[in-house]
Amino acid sequence: SKKKQLSYWKLFRFATKFEVLLVFIGVLCASIASLGLPYGMILYGEFTTILVDRKIARGTSTKTNILSIFGGGKILTNASEIEIYDATMKDSAAFGIGCAVGSLMQLIFAAISINILNYVAQNQILKIRKLFLKSVLRQDMTWYDLNTSHNFAVRMTE
């Protein structure tokens, strides 16, 4: 037998406009949290590139975008060993701070997303259960004779 397709928007038929907005915000926060992985890869790439540049110590070091935000990534040209050492220490600190900031932002946005989506889901479940209970209480007496209390309890918790 062929199952009838359900429209995506029918899933939100019990939702208020505010709850649909919350779902949008939750998905947006999840999308922002997912940017933590490429951010981390770019940060790691910049850090390893600048470490190689510092080790070779010839010419001008590569420009960094993220490390320079956190105090590292200083561009050196034919620098002395002390300048290279100081710049490497600042790069390492910037990498650590960048990782911590990225992880914290990812945690915050993921937590917000999960909490918002759980809140909306719980509201939907509560509305559906209330509607089901109202429907059951409107039935004729014969309906209760044909349906056991076990069926009712199972349906309320599904």
DAQUI-V66669 format. One record per pair of residues at least 24 apart in sequence whose ideal C-beta (glycine too) atoms are under 7 Angstrom apart, sorted by the first residue. I is the first residue (numbers start at 1). J is the second residue. Records with the same first field share a line. If there is no record, write none. Layout:
# DAQUI-V66669
I=J, J
This chain:
# DAQUI-V66669
14=124, 127, 128
15=124
19=120, 123
22=116, 119, 120
23=117, 120
25=116
26=113, 116, 117
29=109, 112, 113, 116
30=110, 113
32=109
33=106, 109, 110, 113
36=102, 105, 106
39=102
40=99, 102
42=66
43=95, 98, 99, 102
46=73
47=91, 95
50=91
54=84, 87, 88
57=84
66=98
67=91, 94, 95, 98
70=94, 97, 98
129=156
132=156
